[in-house]
Amino acid sequence: MNPLDIHEILELLPHRFPMLLVDRVLECEPGVRIKAVKNVTINEPFFPGHYPHRPVMPGVLVIEAMAQTAAILSFISMGQKPNDRSMYYFVGIDGARFKRPVMPGDQLIMEVIITRKARGIWKYGATAFVEGVLAAQAELMCTYKMINESVAS
């Protein structure tokens, strides 16, 4: 599959600034794996408070970037795009480990593989690298659900 640019990513994720954390998909094998990038800049809205003297991307946002990458893989694998009547929820995380801080100027490369899909739950193995060095890893779980209109109104 060809790489995806930001315009194609915006069609696959409901996230928008400042919560959109995937800038480009480099590789994707539907139903199997994906490789994507987040360019980390000093202009990120979280850096003034985390930390002013030495900016570091919060670990939860590194995990979120991997989860968004997983969502893109799932939508491509299902052959569909999100809509106003559905949501893709992040429902679990296991074994999260942070090995290296992610700082302004870094290019975060996320690699996600599907490890299992059963009863509407997708499980993934996710890693994030900076300059070829492991920055974070986790096992993620997500689900795709239709929104109940009576609740959404």
N, C-alpha and C positions, 0 to 999 in steps of 0.2 A: 504494500500500500504506500502511496506517495505521502510525503510529509504534509502536515496540516499547519496552515498559518493561523494567526490570531482571529481572522474573520470566520474561519471554519470552526475554530474552538468555541467561539461565541455562539455558534449554532448548536453546539453539543452540551454546553454547560449553562445553567441559569445564573451563575455567579457573575458579578460585575465589580469594577473597582469600588472599594479597595480589597475585595475578597477574591477576585480572580487571581489564581496563583500559578497558572500555566500559560506560557507565552508561545510555545511552539511544540508540535509533535514531530519528533525526528524520525521515528520508525513505529510501525504498528503491524502486528500480525493478528487479525481479528480472531477472537476466541482463545488467544494464547498469551500475547505479551505486547507491551508498549514502552516506548522510550520518549520522554518529553523534557522540556527545559523551562526553568524559571530564571530569568535574569534578575538578580538581586541588586537593587540600586539604593543609594543613600536617600532617595526621595520616598521610600516606603513609609507609610503613615505611622508604623509602629516604632521606627528607629529613634525618634526624639525621646521616647520614654523607656526604651529597652536596648541599650542603656546609653544615656547621653555622653558618658566619657569613653565608651567603647561599644558601638552599636553591634548587636547580635540579633539575628532573626530568631524569634521565639520558636522553640521546638514544636509547640502545638501547630504552628503555621507550616513548618516543614512537613509534619504529618498530614495537615490539610492539603498541601500541594500534592503529596503522594495520593491522597484520597481522590482529589480532583482528576488526577491522571488515571486512576482506576475507573472513575466514572466515565471518562472519555472512552476507555477501552471497552467498557460494558455497552455503552450506546452504539459504538461501531460494531461490536460483536452481535448485538441484537438487531442491527440494521434499522435503528430508529433514532429519533431525536426527542428530547424532552418537550413537554407542552404544558399548558396551564392546568391540565387535569392530572398531572403526575409529578412525583417527586422521587429523587434518588437520595436515599438517606444513608448516612454513615452510621452503622449500628454497633460497631465493636472494633477494638484494637487489642492486640496481644503482643507481648515481647518487644515493645518499643525500646529502642536503644539509640542514644545519641553519642556519636563517636568524635565529632569535630564541629566546632562552631561554624555557622554560616554567617558571613559578614557582607557589607556593601561591596560591590564589585565582583562577588562570586557568581558563578553560573552553576545553578543547582540542576543536576541531571537526575531525573527520576526514572527508575526502571520498575515496572510492575508486571507480574505474571499472575494469571488466573490459576489458583491451586485447586479450587473446587466450586461447583455451583449445584446447590440442592435446596429444594423447597423455597425458592425465591431469595435465598441468601447467596451472595457471591463472596468468595474468600480469595484473598490475594496475598502474595509475597511482594513486599515493596521495599525498595532501597533508594537512597538518595546519595549522590556523589558530588564532590567538588574537586576539580582537577584530578579525577581518577581515584580520589581517596574517599572511603566510605564516611558519610556524614551522619546518616541515620538509617534505621531499618525497622520494619514492623510487619506484623501480619494484620491485615485490615479486613473488615467485613462490612458489606453494604447490601441494601435491598432497594428494589424499584417498586413503588406503590402508586396506585391510583388514589387521588385525593377525593375524600368523601365531600361532595358538594355541600351537604348540610353543615359540615364542620367549617368548610372554607368560607362560607358566606358571612 
